[in-house]
Each structure stands twice: as structure tokens, then as C-alpha cells.
């Protein structure tokens, strides 16, 4: 009983502390943690496989979040559907983008994936000027398609699938935040995500995942790429609508490119950097020209 009360107090303190941080700062810190964690995760692909790393990441993240938040599994049918849907989208998004990471550079994969939240931002607005930003983002993708030597088409397709799922994640994350409190919904969603990722990870990697060294790095990746960023993003989504959340993440492709460069030594040519810049500027433009009045998260 004392442990349960102590965990509840810790969760309440954590929730209040996150609530006091401005949402844009939460999103920014989440981006940095996520992309640096992804760069470290990519180093495990040779031994643990992309889907295996996703499984480790979600499993340890779920374990940590359940211990911290100690969620109750008593919920109505609609809340259950939201939590389960969030977990499915979360697992699918991570599996697709990690499979993309295994085939194309981190910065390029995230630039393509970022079309998802950018689409949420543009289609959520009725301003004609946002069409300019959509065209600029399309130009960035066109520049990426002209990379010397070409890009692995399978890697590009996985990144595009991750883009669709990322857009869905933003919408489901907003619904999760409105149907649950604190990090309980995130913890339960992560458990569902782990269940979805389990067969993919086991089929690709098998018992190699149980190697102590791989498990240790898996914990680090879970903290940096799941626990920290998703907790921060979910808290931000409680205060801002999905469209605004999407455009606040305008530096995501650049952060990913820098993480790939600093951690993995993935060099991008000037055309690739220009493509990243196009997508970043498109998102910044959408942010600056978006109406100041919002209706709140769905």
C-alpha cells in the first residue's frame, strides 16, 4: 500500500512538473531525445534487426511507464478503443520508420516521414497561403528523389508509410490525452504497441534479443526514443490542437539529419540539406501563418 501511494504521489508530481513547462519546449526536448535515441538504435540493427530494436524499445518503455504510472485497466469501451488504437498506430509507425532507417540515411527518412505531421498542419488550415508551404515541402521531396545514386525504394516506401502513421499518431495522441490522465494512457498504449510489435521482432531476430548487451542498450533506446519524447509530446497535446503540434515540430528533419551526422557519421550532400531545408521552411511558414485562435485538442 505504501509503495502504491508513493508511486501515485510521484506520478502526480511528474504530471504537475510537465504541466508547468511550455508546450513548445516540451515538443522541442522530445524531438532531440527521439532523434538521438534513433541514431543509437540504428547501431543495433546489425545484431538485433530493425523490428527487434522496435520490440525492445516498446517493451522497456512500457515496463518503465507502467511502473511509474501504475495505470488502472478498468475503462469504458470507447477509452479502450482509443488506447488500443494508439498502441497499434505507435507500433506501426516505429516499425516502418526503423525499417526505413535500415535502408536510407536517418535525416532523409525523417524528412520524408515528416510529411505526415506537415499534412496535418496544412490540411487543418483553410488559408490559401498554406498551399505555398505544401508545394515547398513537395519540392523538398523532389530534391531527395534526385539524390546521386538514388535511394532504396523500399526504404522510401517505409518512410512514406511512417508518414501516414505519424499523422494518425498525432490525432490518436490528442484523443488519448483527452480520455486519460497523466501518463496512464501512454503506459497502456505502449503495452498494446508492444503486443503488436512482438511477432515482428521475434520473427526477424529471435532469441538474439536476450543478449545482455543488447538488452542494456535497449533500455537506453527505450528511455530516449519512447519514454521521454512520448511523455513530453502527450503532455503538449493536452494543451495544443493536433495541427499546432504538427507545425511546432518543424525542426524534426534537421534534428534527425544532425543526429545522423554526429552519432552515425551519415554525411548529406548539399542537395539533401536543401531538401531538408525546404521541408523545415515549409513547416516554419505554416507555423507563422497559422491563425492564433484554435479550438483545442480533439
C-alpha positions as CSV (number, residue, x, y, z in Angstrom):
1,X,0.0,0.0,0.0
2,X,2.8,2.4,0.9
3,X,4.5,1.6,-2.4
4,X,1.3,2.3,-4.4
5,X,0.7,5.6,-2.6
6,X,4.3,6.6,-3.1
7,X,4.1,5.8,-6.8
8,X,0.9,7.7,-7.1
9,X,2.5,10.8,-5.5
10,X,5.5,10.5,-7.7
11,X,3.3,10.3,-10.8
12,X,1.2,13.3,-9.6
13,X,4.4,15.4,-9.1
14,X,5.7,14.4,-12.5
15,X,2.4,15.3,-14.1
16,X,2.4,18.8,-12.4
17,X,6.0,19.4,-13.3
18,X,5.4,18.6,-17.0
19,X,2.3,20.7,-17.0
20,X,4.3,23.8,-15.9
21,X,6.6,23.6,-18.9
22,X,5.5,25.5,-22.1
23,X,4.2,23.0,-24.7
24,X,6.7,24.3,-27.4
25,X,9.6,23.5,-25.1
26,X,8.2,20.0,-24.4
27,X,7.9,19.3,-28.1
28,X,11.5,20.5,-28.8
29,X,13.1,18.4,-26.0
30,X,11.1,15.4,-27.2
31,X,12.4,15.8,-30.7
32,X,16.1,15.9,-29.6
33,X,15.7,12.9,-27.3
34,X,13.8,10.9,-30.0
35,X,16.3,11.5,-32.9
36,X,19.4,11.0,-30.8
37,X,17.9,7.8,-29.5
38,X,17.0,6.7,-33.0
39,X,20.6,7.2,-34.1
40,X,21.8,5.0,-31.2
41,X,19.1,2.4,-32.1
42,X,20.3,2.2,-35.7
43,X,23.7,1.0,-34.4
44,X,21.9,-2.1,-33.1
45,X,20.3,-3.1,-36.4
46,X,23.2,-5.3,-37.5
47,X,22.8,-7.6,-34.5
48,X,19.2,-7.1,-33.3
49,X,17.4,-6.2,-36.5
50,X,15.2,-3.2,-37.0
51,X,12.0,-4.8,-35.8
52,X,13.8,-6.4,-32.9
53,X,15.0,-3.0,-31.7
54,X,11.5,-1.7,-32.0
55,X,10.3,-4.5,-29.8
56,X,13.0,-3.8,-27.2
57,X,12.2,-0.1,-27.3
58,X,8.5,-0.6,-26.8
59,X,8.8,-3.4,-24.2
60,X,11.1,-1.5,-21.9
61,X,9.3,1.8,-22.4
62,X,6.0,0.0,-21.5
63,X,7.6,-1.6,-18.4
64,X,9.1,1.7,-17.2
65,X,5.9,3.7,-17.8
66,X,3.7,1.0,-16.1
67,X,5.9,1.1,-13.0
68,X,5.8,4.9,-12.9
69,X,2.1,5.5,-13.6
70,X,0.6,2.2,-12.4
71,X,-2.4,2.6,-14.7
72,X,-5.8,1.0,-14.0
73,X,-7.1,-1.2,-16.7
74,X,-10.7,-0.5,-15.9
75,X,-12.1,1.7,-18.7
76,X,-15.1,2.1,-20.8
77,X,-15.3,0.6,-24.3
78,X,-14.6,3.9,-26.1
79,X,-11.5,4.6,-24.0
80,X,-10.3,1.1,-24.6
81,X,-10.6,1.6,-28.3
82,X,-8.7,4.8,-28.1
83,X,-5.9,3.3,-26.1
84,X,-5.7,0.2,-28.3
85,X,-5.8,2.3,-31.5
86,X,-3.0,4.5,-30.1
87,X,-0.9,1.4,-29.4
88,X,-1.4,0.0,-32.9
89,X,-0.5,3.2,-34.6
90,X,2.5,3.7,-32.3
91,X,3.9,0.2,-33.1
92,X,3.3,0.5,-36.8
93,X,4.9,3.9,-37.1
94,X,8.0,2.7,-35.3
95,X,8.3,-0.5,-37.3
96,X,8.0,1.4,-40.6
97,X,10.5,4.2,-39.8
98,X,13.1,1.8,-38.3
99,X,12.8,-0.4,-41.4
100,X,13.4,2.8,-43.4
101,X,16.4,3.8,-41.2
102,X,17.9,0.4,-42.1
103,X,17.9,1.3,-45.8
104,X,18.3,5.1,-46.1
105,X,20.0,7.8,-44.0
106,X,18.3,8.9,-40.8
107,X,17.9,12.5,-41.9
108,X,16.3,11.6,-45.3
109,X,14.0,9.0,-43.7
110,X,12.7,11.5,-41.2
111,X,12.3,14.3,-43.8
112,X,10.0,12.0,-45.8
113,X,8.2,10.8,-42.6
114,X,7.7,14.5,-41.6
115,X,5.2,14.9,-44.5
116,X,2.7,13.3,-42.1
117,X,2.6,15.9,-39.4
118,X,3.0,18.6,-42.1
119,X,-0.1,17.3,-43.9
120,X,-2.0,17.5,-40.6
121,X,-0.9,21.2,-40.3
122,X,-1.7,22.2,-43.9
123,X,-5.0,20.3,-44.2
124,X,-6.1,21.6,-40.8
125,X,-6.0,25.1,-42.2
126,X,-8.2,26.8,-44.8
127,X,-5.7,29.6,-45.6
128,X,-4.6,29.7,-49.2
129,X,-1.0,30.6,-48.2
130,X,-0.6,27.1,-46.7
131,X,-0.7,25.7,-50.3
132,X,2.6,27.5,-50.8
133,X,4.1,25.6,-47.9
134,X,2.7,22.3,-49.2
135,X,4.4,23.0,-52.6
136,X,7.7,23.8,-50.9
137,X,7.5,20.6,-48.9
138,X,6.8,18.7,-52.2
139,X,9.9,20.4,-53.7
140,X,12.0,19.1,-50.8
141,X,10.8,15.5,-51.5
142,X,11.5,16.0,-55.2
143,X,15.1,17.1,-54.4
144,X,15.5,14.0,-52.3
145,X,14.4,11.8,-55.2
146,X,17.3,13.3,-57.3
147,X,20.0,12.2,-54.8
148,X,23.0,10.9,-56.6
149,X,22.9,7.1,-56.8
150,X,19.3,7.1,-55.8
151,X,17.5,6.0,-52.7
152,X,16.5,2.5,-51.8
153,X,12.8,2.4,-53.0
154,X,11.8,0.1,-50.2
155,X,13.3,2.4,-47.6
156,X,11.4,5.3,-49.2
157,X,8.1,3.4,-49.1
158,X,8.6,2.5,-45.4
159,X,9.2,6.2,-44.7
160,X,6.0,7.2,-46.6
161,X,4.1,4.6,-44.6
162,X,5.6,6.0,-41.4
163,X,4.4,9.5,-42.5
164,X,0.8,8.3,-42.8
165,X,1.0,6.6,-39.4
166,X,2.7,9.7,-37.8
167,X,-0.3,11.8,-38.9
168,X,-2.6,9.2,-37.4
169,X,-0.4,9.2,-34.2
170,X,-0.9,13.0,-33.8
171,X,-4.7,12.6,-34.0
172,X,-4.8,9.5,-31.8
173,X,-2.4,11.1,-29.3
174,X,-4.8,14.0,-28.9
175,X,-7.7,11.6,-28.3
176,X,-5.6,9.7,-25.8
177,X,-4.8,12.8,-23.9
178,X,-8.5,13.8,-23.7
179,X,-9.6,10.3,-22.5
180,X,-6.9,9.6,-19.9
181,X,-4.9,11.4,-17.2
182,X,-1.2,11.8,-16.6
183,X,0.9,9.1,-18.3
184,X,-1.5,6.3,-17.6
185,X,-2.9,6.3,-21.2
186,X,0.6,6.4,-22.6
187,X,1.6,3.4,-20.5
188,X,-1.4,1.3,-21.5
189,X,-0.9,2.3,-25.2
190,X,2.7,1.3,-25.0
191,X,1.7,-2.1,-23.7
192,X,-0.7,-2.6,-26.7
193,X,2.1,-1.4,-29.0
194,X,4.5,-4.0,-27.5
195,X,2.0,-6.7,-28.2
196,X,1.7,-5.6,-31.9
197,X,5.5,-5.4,-32.3
198,X,6.2,-8.8,-30.6
199,X,5.7,-11.1,-33.6
200,X,7.7,-8.9,-35.9
201,X,10.6,-8.6,-33.6
202,X,10.7,-12.3,-32.8
203,X,10.4,-13.4,-36.4
204,X,13.3,-11.1,-37.5
205,X,15.6,-11.5,-34.6
206,X,14.6,-14.4,-32.4
207,X,16.4,-15.1,-29.1
208,X,19.3,-12.8,-30.0
209,X,17.3,-10.1,-28.3
210,X,18.0,-11.7,-25.0
211,X,21.8,-10.9,-25.2
212,X,22.7,-8.8,-22.1
213,X,24.5,-6.2,-24.1
214,X,21.6,-5.7,-26.5
215,X,19.1,-5.6,-23.6
216,X,21.1,-2.9,-21.9
217,X,21.2,-0.7,-25.0
218,X,17.5,-1.5,-25.5
219,X,16.8,0.2,-22.1
220,X,18.7,3.3,-23.2
221,X,16.9,3.5,-26.5
222,X,13.5,3.0,-24.8
223,X,14.2,5.9,-22.5
224,X,15.5,8.3,-25.2
225,X,13.2,7.3,-28.0
226,X,9.9,6.4,-26.2
227,X,9.6,7.2,-22.5
228,X,11.0,10.8,-22.7
229,X,9.7,12.0,-26.1
230,X,6.2,10.4,-26.0
231,X,5.6,11.6,-22.4
232,X,6.6,15.1,-23.4
233,X,4.6,15.1,-26.6
234,X,1.5,13.6,-24.9
235,X,1.6,16.4,-22.3
236,X,2.0,19.0,-25.0
237,X,-1.0,17.6,-26.9
238,X,-3.2,18.2,-23.8
239,X,-2.7,21.9,-24.3
240,X,-2.5,22.4,-28.1
241,X,-4.5,21.1,-31.0
242,X,-3.1,18.4,-33.3
243,X,-2.5,20.9,-36.2
244,X,-0.4,23.2,-34.0
245,X,1.5,20.3,-32.6
246,X,2.4,19.2,-36.2
247,X,3.8,22.6,-37.1
248,X,5.7,23.0,-33.9
249,X,7.8,20.0,-34.9
250,X,9.2,21.9,-37.9
251,X,12.9,21.3,-37.0
252,X,12.4,17.5,-36.8
253,X,14.1,16.7,-40.1
254,X,17.1,19.0,-39.3
255,X,17.5,17.4,-35.9
256,X,17.4,13.9,-37.4
257,X,20.0,14.9,-40.0
258,X,22.3,16.3,-37.3
259,X,21.8,13.2,-35.1
260,X,22.7,11.0,-38.1
261,X,25.8,13.1,-38.8
262,X,27.1,13.3,-35.2
263,X,26.2,9.8,-34.0
264,X,26.4,7.8,-37.2
265,X,28.6,9.8,-39.4
266,X,25.9,10.0,-42.2
267,X,27.0,12.8,-44.5
268,X,24.4,14.6,-46.6
269,X,25.2,16.4,-49.8
270,X,24.1,20.0,-50.4
271,X,21.1,18.8,-52.4
272,X,19.9,16.7,-49.5
273,X,20.4,19.5,-47.0
274,X,18.5,21.8,-49.3
275,X,15.7,19.3,-49.4
276,X,15.7,19.2,-45.6
277,X,15.6,23.0,-45.5
278,X,12.6,23.1,-47.8
279,X,10.6,20.9,-45.5
280,X,11.7,22.8,-42.4
281,X,10.9,26.2,-44.0
282,X,7.5,24.9,-45.2
283,X,6.7,23.9,-41.6
284,X,8.0,27.2,-40.1
285,X,6.0,29.1,-42.7
286,X,2.8,27.1,-41.8
287,X,3.5,27.9,-38.1
288,X,4.0,31.6,-38.6
289,X,0.9,32.0,-40.8
290,X,-1.5,29.8,-38.8
291,X,-4.4,31.6,-37.2
292,X,-3.8,32.5,-33.5
293,X,-7.2,31.2,-32.5
294,X,-7.5,27.5,-32.0
295,X,-10.3,25.3,-30.9
296,X,-8.2,23.0,-28.7
297,X,-7.3,19.3,-29.0
298,X,-9.8,16.9,-30.2
